[in-house]
Amino acid sequence: MTIRRMKTYTGGQGYVYQYYFVGKRPALAGTGKDPATEYIFDVTSDRKTTFAITVILPDSAVRKWNVNHGRNLTDAEQYGAVKMRLFQGFDEIEDMMGQGRRLVVDGESLDQALTTLGVQ
């Protein structure tokens, strides 16, 4: 039995979210055939209804960052960028269950998240 660590984040819309990381798996970034990694989080804002949020990290965005910075991102750095995108969703999307179930980390948001985290 896996014990998950529930975390809390207060979003910019005033909601207090509780979430935990479920796992990651290979995925397709969108309707095309661009490979990606899908990170899944279970989330609740009312402690009654739990729903999944998927954050997609396209391989192309990671490759571009790797080339521009002359090194490969670690798994922890990729997870950090994904989590920053999740927090951005909590801050900006009022109805996460209805409109924020699938978030994407594009090249620009990857750069911004890693800069915020101090990753160079």
DARAQUI-V228325 format. One record per run of one state. SS is the DSSP state (~ for helix, > for strand, _ for the rest). FROM is the first residue (numbers start at 1). TO is the last residue. Records with the same first field share a line. If there is no record, write none. Layout:
BEGIN
SS=FROM-TO, FROM-TO
END
This chain:
BEGIN
_=1-6, 11-15, 29-34, 45-50, 70-74, 93-95, 100-101, 106-106, 117-120
>=7-10, 16-28, 35-44, 51-58, 102-105
~=59-69, 75-92, 96-99, 107-116
END
